[in-house]
Amino acid sequence: MKRKRPIKLPVFMTLTDLKQLFDYLERAQIRFALQKEQMFKLLAATSLRRSELFSLI
């Protein structure tokens, strides 16, 4: 039997990647930086999917 699609593993960020992202967002002077920082922290702390997070908004 032929597989329809190859099995795709989930993509994840390491703790180092998360720390770098949070450090950048804390220093950023871009519009909505605080909102983005809080969204990423919520995703990291709760393991929500993006779709689940956006359904809350």
Beta strands, then each sheet from edge to edge (+ up, - down):
end
